[in-house]
Amino acid sequence: MNFSRPVWCVCGLPFDSLGMTKAVDYVKKAIIEQQPCFLSTPNLNFLIGAQSDRAFRESVINSDLSVADGMPLIWMSRLLKIPLPERVAGSGLIEALFAEKNTPPIRVFFLGGEPGVGEKACQIINQANAGLQAVGHYCPGFGSIEEMSTSDIIDEINQHEIDFLIVSLGAKKGQAWIERNRHQLKAPVISHLGAVINFFAGTVKRAPVWMQRVGLEWLWRILEEPLLWKRYFFDGLRFAKLLLNNVIPYAIWIRLNQKKLNESKPVVINTEEDRYTIKIYLIGTCIDKTIAALRPAFKECVSKKKNVTIDLQAVPIIDGAFLGLCLLLYKHLNQQECQLNFQNINQQNIRIFKWNSAQYLIPQL
């Protein structure tokens, strides 16, 4: 249970506030220590899909590390004064690991992609004598999650000594496959990185760096893969709606209430407990600067394996950092089949839940 993660809620999803260097270090540490790391790299397509698909959204919430793979997410975070330092693209992270002289090299395995692409990607990686070593690939075809999760396929993957399992099955299917199978897999780091296999194989070229930096990689991807135009078009429309209905009103509210959001007095925590439920009564502003004491308190609650109710009657304001921390609590309670509930939420905070697309945390309202 890692409640020390600097997680913020952005449009209903958790994002770790770290840059490329720290993300690379996190992955390398997980490999060295053989600690399970489900890495998610939400981009705009993830963000839009997660608004209406609960399972997809929860696959990101259940991740051990979630980084922003998309300049629109970075621009949006800046508008909301959320400290996501830079875009951390999954392909960029793999390129960084590839460029390093890791000793021994990080062993990768590709699951998915078109027939023949995985083999070609492995050949190119191993010819380079760089920071990665490709130890295998498997193309499961285009069946259902169940058909791709047989014991034969899991055994085929596990027979290789893998540090980093790279899944390429399409975003929703890839995340769902990882959720279903990750506890049976021996690889410490697992991530759905859809285009990486194609980038290594050379079947698709990555956008020039300048296009990545100015947020035009989507245009390059359409030129490379014309069938993607429809996805980008409809994602763009839904993103515009999200901006108008949620992000911009919240950004305006933040600027009008900046003085209140500069509060630094730590939140006061009182608890009471019965056989089935822990009730947490919070007093004070619950924002990034005030919630440090909530981290060990939430961790202790999870260790008791009970339902948790958070009373916000004496909380005038919350922010994305508080909601991000609540998403970590929600994740761990769900894994124990326990519930997280909120009560006595004022109208201002209800609006903040909704502006952050986190109203699924308060289904009773």
C-alpha angles and dihedrals in degrees: 000000000000109000091158092079112120092232126170128188113237116179092334098313130100118243125187112227099231138110134232097278094053092043090054090048091050092053093046091049091051089053095047093047094038090233116158111253121181102192119199123189105193116198129178091284090055091047094052095043092049092059091074106016112075096187091051091048093049092050087064093043089052092054121112091218127019120186132182110254102183138059093229087063091051092048090049092049090052090051088053093043091243112151103233097149100203147337112286105196117194090227090050091052091052090047089053092052090046092052095051122087095237114184108234097018118246110262113228132188125195122218116187135002128121118313110282096014095096092051091050092048090052092050094051093047094049094046090056097062089213136134095301132063118197109219099177151324138219130195109204094184123228104304131126125290089258092053090050093049103061120136089248092060093045090049091048090056096042094052088073123074099241130180097177124024110201113201122199110179104119121287102274096036092044094051091045092049091051092048091051098045111023095098090058095049124092097207109106095212121047127173141160105235102165104188099034094088090053093046092054093043091050094233089119125029120220118237119265113269093250091057090049091052096050094044098253098119088107089063092051090048090054090051089050096040110022093186089071093070093090093052092049092045096053093040088053092053093049091045090054089053091049090051094050097043102035119006102045096044089049092047090052091048091051092054093047091050100039093125092057091047091058090069111131103176108119117250115254115235125204123173140189127186140198132176096288109017142049114206117204117198112198124198122193139018111327105210138127094280096049109039104076092111090055092068098069090035092056091045091054091049091054091050089061093057096223136128114271128216119189116203112208099178092116095040112098097181139018130183142197093277091058090047090048090054089048088054089058089051090047090051096052094042091051090053088057092045089246127133135240116210135175127207139185096023115172120229093254092056092045087058090050091052089051096043087054091049087240097122088115085078090064103042091154090071 
